[in-house]
Amino acid sequence: MLIEQPPFLYRALFPGGIWRIPADEKCVYLTFDDGPIPEVTPWVLDKLDAYRIKATFFCVGDNVRKHPDTYQLILDRGHRTGNHTYNHIQGIRYLTQNYLANVEKAAEYIDSDLFRSPHGHMRLPQVLVLRKRYRIIFWDVVTRDYSPRLTPAEVFDVVKRYTRNGSIIVFHDSLKAEANMKEALPRSIEWLLEAGYQFKTF
Ligand SMILES: [Zn+2]
């Protein structure tokens, strides 16, 4: 499907973007978008600790401003963070300078060389500027945990069906995704571990 695993032609629209990191050994990159929020993010951190896994959290700057303690928790537990804009805005809807200013504002709260654009929607000039300062991380597997039309079992199926060596997998530490994510994440981790995948960060 086009959403769960973006096709090559779509990936080619964003030169320099990182969608997957092929490697010889079996590995995946777990990522969580749209936090940090106290209702969900600490739960994810506890779960990752239980499995001794490190992940990468693409944070919304305004959430970090509102919940600095939750953000600090991510860092204290040894995970990576990345910039996901200040207001979770889509580049395609904004003038390049305004979009970049929003990313810049988020950078006041998130010290990272990683960037992920909300919904992946960016204009080419935005990509060309951002890639000078950031590694632009897209995804190879979108779990669609945020979708009210999907059950946790279906979210888990997405992981099973599309994960391959080097996949960058997207979950969300958000209220919208909470119900699906809380059930699908542990099942996915257990399945990935059984399949022999290692968990890496950027
Ligand atoms: Zn997002």
Residues whose N, C-alpha, C, O or C-beta is under 5 A from the ligand:
A	BS01	ZN	D33 D34 P118 H119
